[in-house]
Amino acid sequence: MLVSIIIINYNTFHLTCQCIKSIIEHTKGVDYEVILVDNASKECNPDEFLEKFPTITLVKSTVNGGFAKGNNWGIEKAIGEFILLLNSDTYLVEDSISQACTILKGKPNIGALGVRMVYEDGKVQHSARMFRSIRWELLDLFRIILTFLPYQKRAKLMMGKYFKTDFSTFCDWVNGAFMIFPKSILNQFPRRKLDERFFMYGEDQLWCYQFQQKGFSSYFFADTTIVHINNGSTNKNKQLGLIITMIKNELIIMKERKGSGIYFLVFCIIYLGKEYSRYAIKYLLLHTLGKRLR
């Protein structure tokens, strides 16, 4: 069993080196190859990666193709049974990859598998999610109702911030910072590639939905943990611009899932009302206190 680990680098030389080092240090129970795709970085010559890690496969692009296209460039070189998409700003603290492969081997109905993620300070990240819906939005808006449900039922119903990531479970989608799936799934997709319509943000949800349409579920594995630094941009305007991008991509996914009829229109009213209110709050915090909300 071979795992093809694909990492996208865009001006994150030191973080990417830390990520690769952690793979080498902790991955013992499975064979793997590291495919590093440099998305036209300006920070340094990408050949410096080969000097530090001569066994990796380096793909050098002359343009920044974004997350989806970059991963597809890596997939073209991959020879593994499993594909692991791993963010450059993550690092392993245990043999998470081998454990994930064991689960995939035992559950052939799984498409995408994600693992528990924490920030460097140990705070849990919400890496297991449900697809948005009118019901989800209303329950999130009137969350007092959820307090009457037992924790596990509430967590499975809502996922995300309502889930402490303290048990393994099926979900609708998992965070693309660590997403592993059987390469054979791609045989069912055009040109055997992941959907490239998003330059960045929302691809993970879109891919999990498309896997689901092919009969494969998403699974969150809680028994292993990785660190996802996820600092985000320090540029205030860029942070706020990314929020708008995520909202736009969310609506594209919803339209693909539900069509453009009454359901979609009602969802837009509720969702956009909530998200633009939050956007306004984040805007004020960023421009008055310089504080970024996770």
VOGUMAR-152343 format. One line per 5 residues: number of its first residue (from 1); their letters; for each residue x negated, y, z negated of C-alpha. Coordinates in nm, 2 decimals, padded with zeros to 4 digits. Layout:
% VOGUMAR-152343
NUM) A) X Y Z | ...
//
This chain:
% VOGUMAR-152343
1) MLVSI) 00.00 00.00 00.00 | -00.14 00.34 00.11 | -00.01 00.68 00.02 | -00.07 00.98 00.24 | -00.10 01.28 00.02
6) IIINY) -00.04 01.60 00.22 | -00.14 01.94 00.07 | -00.09 02.28 00.23 | -00.35 02.54 00.17 | -00.30 02.91 00.23
11) NTFHL) -00.56 03.13 00.05 | -00.56 02.91 -00.26 | -00.90 02.76 -00.24 | -00.97 02.72 -00.61 | -00.62 02.59 -00.69
16) TCQCI) -00.64 02.34 -00.40 | -00.97 02.22 -00.52 | -00.83 02.17 -00.87 | -00.54 01.97 -00.72 | -00.76 01.74 -00.52
21) KSIIE) -01.00 01.68 -00.81 | -00.70 01.58 -01.03 | -00.59 01.33 -00.76 | -00.94 01.17 -00.75 | -00.96 01.16 -01.13
26) HTKGV) -00.62 01.02 -01.21 | -00.51 00.81 -00.91 | -00.63 00.46 -00.98 | -00.34 00.22 -00.92 | -00.29 00.28 -00.55
31) DYEVI) -00.49 00.34 -00.23 | -00.45 00.69 -00.09 | -00.57 00.94 00.17 | -00.57 01.32 00.12 | -00.47 01.52 00.42
36) LVDNA) -00.53 01.89 00.37 | -00.37 02.13 00.61 | -00.51 02.48 00.61 | -00.25 02.73 00.73 | -00.49 02.98 00.89
41) SKECN) -00.63 03.10 00.55 | -00.84 03.41 00.54 | -00.99 03.35 00.20 | -01.28 03.13 00.31 | -01.39 02.89 00.58
46) PDEFL) -01.17 02.58 00.54 | -01.48 02.36 00.61 | -01.58 02.44 00.25 | -01.32 02.18 00.15 | -01.51 01.91 00.34
51) EKFPT) -01.83 02.01 00.17 | -01.67 01.95 -00.17 | -01.45 01.66 -00.07 | -01.60 01.48 00.24 | -01.35 01.19 00.24
56) ITLVK) -01.04 01.41 00.30 | -00.88 01.47 00.64 | -00.88 01.84 00.72 | -00.63 01.99 00.96 | -00.72 02.35 01.06
61) STVNG) -00.44 02.56 01.21 | -00.50 02.89 01.38 | -00.16 03.02 01.27 | 00.03 03.01 00.94 | 00.31 02.76 01.03
66) GFAKG) 00.47 02.78 00.68 | 00.54 02.49 00.45 | 00.76 02.27 00.67 | 00.55 02.29 00.99 | 00.23 02.25 00.79
71) NNWGI) 00.36 01.93 00.63 | 00.46 01.80 00.97 | 00.10 01.86 01.10 | -00.02 01.65 00.81 | 00.24 01.38 00.87
76) EKAIG) 00.11 01.35 01.23 | -00.22 01.23 01.08 | -00.08 01.02 00.81 | -00.12 00.64 00.82 | 00.03 00.56 00.47
81) EFILL) 00.34 00.37 00.39 | 00.45 00.66 00.17 | 00.42 01.03 00.22 | 00.36 01.25 -00.08 | 00.41 01.63 -00.03
86) LNSDT) 00.21 01.79 -00.30 | 00.18 02.16 -00.37 | -00.17 02.31 -00.39 | -00.07 02.48 -00.72 | -00.01 02.15 -00.89
91) YLVED) -00.24 01.91 -01.07 | -00.21 01.56 -01.22 | -00.27 01.47 -01.58 | -00.21 01.10 -01.54 | -00.16 00.84 -01.26
96) SISQA) 00.17 00.98 -01.15 | 00.13 00.88 -00.79 | 00.10 00.51 -00.87 | 00.40 00.52 -01.10 | 00.61 00.69 -00.84
101) CTILK) 00.51 00.43 -00.58 | 00.62 00.15 -00.82 | 00.96 00.30 -00.85 | 01.00 00.35 -00.47 | 00.90 -00.02 -00.42
106) GKPNI) 01.16 -00.13 -00.66 | 01.44 00.09 -00.53 | 01.46 00.07 -00.15 | 01.76 00.30 -00.14 | 01.56 00.60 -00.26
111) GALGV) 01.47 00.86 00.00 | 01.29 01.13 -00.19 | 01.15 01.09 -00.54 | 01.04 01.37 -00.77 | 00.88 01.37 -01.11
116) RMVYE) 00.89 01.57 -01.43 | 00.71 01.91 -01.39 | 00.59 02.16 -01.65 | 00.42 02.50 -01.64 | 00.08 02.53 -01.78
121) DGKVQ) 00.22 02.64 -02.11 | 00.42 02.31 -02.13 | 00.76 02.47 -02.05 | 00.98 02.23 -01.85 | 01.06 02.32 -01.49
126) HSARM) 01.40 02.24 -01.34 | 01.29 02.00 -01.07 | 01.60 01.78 -01.04 | 01.91 01.95 -00.89 | 02.26 01.90 -00.77
131) FRSIR) 02.39 02.06 -00.44 | 02.58 02.38 -00.50 | 02.96 02.37 -00.48 | 03.25 02.58 -00.58 | 03.30 02.36 -00.89
136) WELLD) 02.93 02.39 -00.98 | 02.93 02.77 -00.94 | 03.25 02.81 -01.15 | 03.12 02.58 -01.43 | 02.79 02.77 -01.42
141) LFRII) 02.98 03.10 -01.44 | 03.21 02.98 -01.73 | 02.95 02.77 -01.89 | 03.12 02.77 -02.23 | 03.33 02.49 -02.09
146) LTFLP) 03.02 02.27 -02.05 | 02.95 02.29 -02.42 | 03.24 02.05 -02.48 | 03.08 01.78 -02.28 | 02.82 01.53 -02.42
151) YQKRA) 02.47 01.62 -02.32 | 02.40 01.34 -02.08 | 02.74 01.39 -01.90 | 02.67 01.77 -01.88 | 02.32 01.71 -01.75
156) KLMMG) 02.42 01.46 -01.48 | 02.71 01.68 -01.37 | 02.50 02.00 -01.34 | 02.13 01.91 -01.34 | 01.89 02.21 -01.31
161) KYFKT) 01.87 02.43 -01.62 | 02.13 02.21 -01.79 | 01.90 01.91 -01.78 | 01.60 01.87 -02.01 | 01.43 01.63 -01.77
166) DFSTF) 01.43 01.37 -02.05 | 01.56 01.07 -01.86 | 01.53 00.92 -01.51 | 01.84 00.96 -01.29 | 01.97 00.99 -00.94
171) CDWVN) 02.04 01.35 -00.83 | 02.11 01.54 -00.51 | 01.76 01.68 -00.45 | 01.42 01.71 -00.60 | 01.15 01.99 -00.60
176) GAFMI) 00.92 01.98 -00.30 | 00.61 02.05 -00.51 | 00.59 01.68 -00.56 | 00.81 01.48 -00.32 | 00.73 01.13 -00.22
181) FPKSI) 00.92 00.92 00.03 | 00.88 00.62 00.26 | 00.73 00.73 00.59 | 00.97 00.49 00.77 | 01.26 00.72 00.70
186) LNQFP) 01.12 00.96 00.96 | 01.19 00.71 01.23 | 01.55 00.82 01.21 | 01.47 01.18 01.27 | 01.40 01.37 01.60
191) RRKLD) 01.03 01.34 01.69 | 00.98 01.16 01.35 | 00.94 01.50 01.18 | 01.09 01.69 00.89 | 01.33 01.98 00.98
196) ERFFM) 01.12 02.29 01.04 | 01.39 02.56 01.06 | 01.28 02.72 00.73 | 00.94 02.88 00.71 | 00.94 02.85 00.33
201) YGEDQ) 01.19 02.79 00.05 | 01.49 02.56 00.07 | 01.32 02.29 00.28 | 01.32 02.04 -00.01 | 01.70 02.07 -00.05
206) LWCYQ) 01.76 02.05 00.32 | 01.54 01.74 00.36 | 01.70 01.56 00.07 | 02.04 01.64 00.22 | 01.93 01.50 00.55
211) FQQKG) 01.79 01.19 00.38 | 02.13 01.15 00.21 | 02.30 01.16 00.54 | 02.09 00.87 00.65 | 02.19 00.67 00.35
216) FSSYF) 01.90 00.74 00.11 | 01.94 00.89 -00.24 | 01.72 01.13 -00.43 | 01.57 01.02 -00.76 | 01.42 01.20 -01.05
221) FADTT) 01.16 01.00 -01.24 | 01.11 01.14 -01.59 | 00.84 00.90 -01.72 | 00.55 01.08 -01.57 | 00.46 01.45 -01.57
226) IVHIN) 00.25 01.68 -01.35 | 00.16 02.05 -01.40 | 00.31 02.30 -01.15 | 00.15 02.64 -01.20 | 00.40 02.82 -00.98
231) NGSTN) 00.27 03.17 -01.06 | 00.45 03.33 -00.77 | 00.34 03.65 -00.60 | 00.22 03.95 -00.81 | 00.37 04.18 -00.55
236) KNKQL) 00.71 04.30 -00.68 | 00.86 04.37 -00.34 | 00.75 04.03 -00.22 | 00.91 03.85 -00.52 | 01.24 04.02 -00.46
241) GLIIT) 01.22 03.95 -00.08 | 01.18 03.58 -00.16 | 01.50 03.58 -00.36 | 01.68 03.71 -00.06 | 01.52 03.44 00.15
246) MIKNE) 01.64 03.17 -00.09 | 01.99 03.30 -00.09 | 02.00 03.31 00.29 | 01.86 02.95 00.32 | 02.11 02.83 00.06
251) LIIMK) 02.40 02.96 00.27 | 02.25 02.79 00.58 | 02.24 02.45 00.39 | 02.60 02.50 00.26 | 02.73 02.57 00.61
256) ERKGS) 02.56 02.25 00.73 | 02.71 02.05 00.45 | 03.06 02.20 00.45 | 03.11 02.38 00.78 | 03.22 02.74 00.82
261) GIYFL) 03.58 02.71 00.71 | 03.77 02.83 00.40 | 03.56 02.63 00.16 | 03.25 02.80 00.28 | 03.41 03.15 00.26
266) VFCII) 03.53 03.09 -00.10 | 03.18 02.96 -00.19 | 03.02 03.27 -00.04 | 03.23 03.50 -00.25 | 03.15 03.33 -00.57
271) YLGKE) 02.79 03.25 -00.50 | 02.69 03.59 -00.35 | 02.87 03.77 -00.63 | 02.66 03.58 -00.89 | 02.33 03.59 -00.71
276) YSRYA) 02.34 03.96 -00.62 | 02.42 04.04 -00.98 | 02.12 03.85 -01.09 | 01.92 04.00 -00.82 | 02.00 04.35 -00.95
281) IKYLL) 01.89 04.25 -01.30 | 01.57 04.10 -01.17 | 01.51 04.42 -00.97 | 01.55 04.63 -01.28 | 01.32 04.41 -01.48
286) LHTLG) 01.05 04.40 -01.22 | 01.05 04.78 -01.15 | 01.08 04.89 -01.52 | 00.90 04.62 -01.72 | 00.70 04.45 -01.44
291) KRLR) 00.85 04.12 -01.57 | 00.92 03.83 -01.35 | 01.20 03.59 -01.44 | 01.15 03.22 -01.38
//
